[in-house]
Amino acid sequence: MVQHLSAGAEQRTRRKKVPPAVAVVDKDRCSGCEVCIVVCPVDCIVLLPDPDSLGVNPVAEVIELDCIGCKICANDCPWEAITMAPYEPEEPA
């Protein structure tokens, strides 16, 4: 039997297991070059306007729920703006 989830269901992730660490972007070092977006195998990185620069330079942001902890973005970032941090999922309210 196949279950169908409604559009209003809880947020879902594409991960098969919870990674020990996820990518974190240092917004002060990020240039918005998009290298991380290109190399991410699960498309969990997006560019967002930097609130401190009035939208002039977008910065990368990682969607933690989708990050698989592969470290590819951290290894390939030419500005060394991405590091790996222990993943601590939020407790449901």
Buried (B, 14 or more C-beta within 10 A) or exposed (E): EEEEEEEEEEEEBEBEEEBEBBBBBBBEEBBBBEBBBEBBEBEBBBBEEBEEEEEEBBBBBBBBBBBBBBBBBBEEBEBEBBBBEEBEEEEEE
